[in-house]
Amino acid sequence: MKHNNMLGKDGLTVTSANHVANIAKEMYEAAESRLKTLKLYSRDYLLAVNGNTYRVENESGKPELQELPAVLKEVGELKSLIAFLREGIKAKEAMSLETAFETYIDGLIAEGRSDLVKPAVRKEVTFEEEFDKLTAEQKARYYALEAKCATLGTFIHPEGVFAEARKAFFEHQQNPVRVDGRGQEAEVNTFTSSFTAEEVDGAFFGLQKEYRSCQAEFNKLKAEIDAKVAEANKICVAESMTVMRLWTEARKAERLKYDEAVKALKIAIPQNLKGAYEKVKAVL
């Protein structure tokens, strides 16, 4: 697992790093306080009333001035150690974020872990896809039945051509003569037919029977295709659930491994900060 080079197997835990940083802060603040008391002069006070002189401020000892570079160096080192530890703590905390885990997963995928690739959402199987699997003869039969049902249905529909013609036939049988207009302008229409009511009804109901038979066959064929679509989608859903479950389990397993690895990481003290760390460690 790749991680920030401030972290490693050996070093300080977050708790220890926080404690060391806090002690180091106290140490450099104490050193800075000593630096603030540095005086390079003495001050005498003359009381005019009696002519006596009093020493009110003493200059710092020469060793304090000589130690100044060493003290400043120590303060700088302690501050450097604190900054490093704080950033190390941030680095470890960042590795616990979801974004860091996703980056880790992306790395595994790039290395060939196909089981960690999120499965693509499978589209539902459509009627058209199953229909396309039929043989040319089956497709031709489907289209033939569909066209025949549409043609017969339109023809015998209550507002269809044959239905209207049959309606007019029986109306004219009941009223064979129709007079339009009056007087000399009157028009007399006489309706006759060589067809009998039995013949007309026979043809009409025969077509209705044929339509029902055709529609039943078409519905059966369509229902068979619909059943194939439903079965295909049932299998599709089952397979998708299996693949998704396997993907989820693979991610969970990697998450456990990742969290354990992150937990084991410590803030590694670099060589150039070892001296400052040892000074702090000595007062713990």
MODAQUI-V859565 format. One record per residue. N is the residue number from 1. RES is the residue in one small letter. SS is DSSP state (hx for helix, st for strand, lp for the rest). PSI is psi in radians with two decimals (* if undefined). Layout:
[[N:RES:SS:PSI] [N:RES:SS:PSI]]
This chain:
[[1:m:lp:2.21] [2:k:lp:2.47] [3:h:lp:3.01] [4:n:lp:2.38] [5:n:lp:0.03] [6:m:lp:-0.18] [7:l:st:2.68] [8:g:st:-3.07] [9:k:lp:-0.57] [10:d:lp:2.51] [11:g:lp:-2.59] [12:l:st:2.52] [13:t:lp:2.92] [14:v:hx:-0.73] [15:t:hx:-0.81] [16:s:hx:-0.71] [17:a:hx:-0.71] [18:n:hx:-0.75] [19:h:hx:-0.79] [20:v:hx:-0.74] [21:a:hx:-0.70] [22:n:hx:-0.73] [23:i:hx:-0.72] [24:a:hx:-0.64] [25:k:hx:-0.76] [26:e:hx:-0.67] [27:m:hx:-0.80] [28:y:hx:-0.51] [29:e:hx:-0.65] [30:a:hx:-0.72] [31:a:hx:-0.73] [32:e:hx:-0.62] [33:s:hx:-0.71] [34:r:hx:-0.67] [35:l:hx:-0.60] [36:k:hx:-0.35] [37:t:lp:-0.02] [38:l:lp:2.24] [39:k:lp:2.32] [40:l:lp:0.32] [41:y:lp:2.85] [42:s:lp:2.70] [43:r:st:2.21] [44:d:st:2.59] [45:y:st:2.14] [46:l:st:2.16] [47:l:st:1.95] [48:a:lp:-0.53] [49:v:lp:-0.58] [50:n:lp:-0.05] [51:g:lp:0.20] [52:n:st:2.54] [53:t:st:2.36] [54:y:st:2.41] [55:r:st:2.02] [56:v:st:-0.35] [57:e:st:2.33] [58:n:lp:2.47] [59:e:lp:2.73] [60:s:lp:2.72] [61:g:lp:2.69] [62:k:hx:-0.59] [63:p:hx:-0.57] [64:e:hx:-0.70] [65:l:hx:-0.69] [66:q:hx:-0.55] [67:e:lp:-0.12] [68:l:hx:-0.88] [69:p:hx:-0.69] [70:a:hx:-0.70] [71:v:hx:-0.75] [72:l:hx:-0.67] [73:k:hx:-0.74] [74:e:hx:-0.73] [75:v:hx:-0.78] [76:g:hx:-0.74] [77:e:hx:-0.72] [78:l:hx:-0.72] [79:k:hx:-0.67] [80:s:hx:-0.74] [81:l:hx:-0.77] [82:i:hx:-0.81] [83:a:hx:-0.73] [84:f:hx:-0.80] [85:l:hx:-0.72] [86:r:hx:-0.75] [87:e:hx:-0.62] [88:g:hx:-0.71] [89:i:hx:-0.78] [90:k:hx:-0.71] [91:a:hx:-0.73] [92:k:hx:-0.72] [93:e:hx:-0.65] [94:a:hx:-0.55] [95:m:hx:-0.26] [96:s:lp:-0.14] [97:l:lp:2.70] [98:e:hx:-0.64] [99:t:hx:-0.65] [100:a:hx:-0.71] [101:f:hx:-0.71] [102:e:hx:-0.64] [103:t:hx:-0.70] [104:y:hx:-0.77] [105:i:hx:-0.74] [106:d:hx:-0.66] [107:g:hx:-0.73] [108:l:hx:-0.69] [109:i:hx:-0.73] [110:a:hx:-0.47] [111:e:lp:-0.06] [112:g:lp:0.13] [113:r:lp:1.43] [114:s:hx:-0.40] [115:d:hx:-0.24] [116:l:hx:-0.05] [117:v:lp:2.20] [118:k:lp:2.20] [119:p:lp:2.44] [120:a:lp:2.51] [121:v:lp:2.08] [122:r:lp:2.35] [123:k:lp:2.65] [124:e:lp:2.53] [125:v:lp:2.35] [126:t:lp:2.89] [127:f:hx:-0.73] [128:e:hx:-0.66] [129:e:hx:-0.74] [130:e:hx:-0.65] [131:f:hx:-0.64] [132:d:lp:-0.33] [133:k:lp:-0.22] [134:l:lp:2.74] [135:t:lp:2.90] [136:a:hx:-0.68] [137:e:hx:-0.73] [138:q:hx:-0.70] [139:k:hx:-0.72] [140:a:hx:-0.70] [141:r:hx:-0.72] [142:y:hx:-0.87] [143:y:hx:-0.64] [144:a:hx:-0.81] [145:l:hx:-0.72] [146:e:hx:-0.79] [147:a:hx:-0.71] [148:k:hx:-0.76] [149:c:hx:-0.74] [150:a:hx:-0.74] [151:t:hx:-0.86] [152:l:hx:-0.75] [153:g:hx:-0.75] [154:t:hx:-0.65] [155:f:hx:-0.70] [156:i:hx:0.04] [157:h:lp:2.59] [158:p:lp:-0.48] [159:e:lp:0.19] [160:g:lp:2.98] [161:v:hx:-0.91] [162:f:hx:-0.69] [163:a:hx:-0.71] [164:e:hx:-0.69] [165:a:hx:-0.71] [166:r:hx:-0.74] [167:k:hx:-0.77] [168:a:hx:-0.64] [169:f:hx:-0.86] [170:f:hx:-0.56] [171:e:hx:-0.73] [172:h:hx:-0.45] [173:q:hx:-0.69] [174:q:hx:-0.58] [175:n:lp:1.41] [176:p:lp:-0.26] [177:v:st:2.37] [178:r:st:2.24] [179:v:st:2.22] [180:d:st:2.27] [181:g:lp:-3.10] [182:r:lp:2.79] [183:g:hx:-2.43] [184:q:hx:-0.29] [185:e:hx:0.04] [186:a:lp:2.48] [187:e:st:2.27] [188:v:st:2.08] [189:n:st:2.21] [190:t:st:2.22] [191:f:lp:2.19] [192:t:lp:2.78] [193:s:lp:2.47] [194:s:lp:-0.11] [195:f:lp:2.51] [196:t:lp:2.83] [197:a:hx:-0.62] [198:e:hx:-0.69] [199:e:hx:-0.75] [200:v:hx:-0.86] [201:d:hx:-0.64] [202:g:hx:-0.79] [203:a:hx:-0.76] [204:f:hx:-0.87] [205:f:hx:-0.46] [206:g:hx:-0.73] [207:l:hx:-0.65] [208:q:hx:-0.73] [209:k:hx:-0.74] [210:e:hx:-0.66] [211:y:hx:-0.78] [212:r:hx:-0.71] [213:s:hx:-0.75] [214:c:hx:-0.75] [215:q:hx:-0.69] [216:a:hx:-0.74] [217:e:hx:-0.71] [218:f:hx:-0.77] [219:n:hx:-0.66] [220:k:hx:-0.79] [221:l:hx:-0.75] [222:k:hx:-0.67] [223:a:hx:-0.62] [224:e:hx:-0.70] [225:i:hx:-0.72] [226:d:hx:-0.66] [227:a:hx:-0.67] [228:k:hx:-0.68] [229:v:hx:-0.81] [230:a:hx:-0.75] [231:e:hx:-0.73] [232:a:hx:-0.71] [233:n:hx:-0.58] [234:k:hx:-0.78] [235:i:hx:-0.71] [236:c:hx:-0.79] [237:v:hx:-0.75] [238:a:hx:-0.77] [239:e:hx:-0.70] [240:s:hx:-0.72] [241:m:hx:-0.69] [242:t:hx:-0.82] [243:v:hx:-0.73] [244:m:hx:-0.67] [245:r:hx:-0.77] [246:l:hx:-0.69] [247:w:hx:-0.77] [248:t:hx:-0.74] [249:e:hx:-0.69] [250:a:hx:-0.72] [251:r:hx:-0.71] [252:k:hx:-0.74] [253:a:hx:-0.75] [254:e:hx:-0.59] [255:r:hx:-0.74] [256:l:hx:-0.80] [257:k:hx:-0.73] [258:y:hx:-0.82] [259:d:hx:-0.67] [260:e:hx:-0.71] [261:a:hx:-0.73] [262:v:hx:-0.73] [263:k:hx:-0.60] [264:a:hx:-0.29] [265:l:lp:2.49] [266:k:st:2.86] [267:i:st:1.93] [268:a:lp:2.20] [269:i:lp:2.08] [270:p:lp:2.80] [271:q:hx:-0.69] [272:n:hx:-0.06] [273:l:hx:0.04] [274:k:hx:-0.68] [275:g:hx:-0.84] [276:a:hx:-0.71] [277:y:hx:-0.74] [278:e:hx:-0.63] [279:k:hx:-0.73] [280:v:hx:-0.72] [281:k:hx:-0.57] [282:a:hx:-0.40] [283:v:hx:-0.02] [284:l:lp:*]]
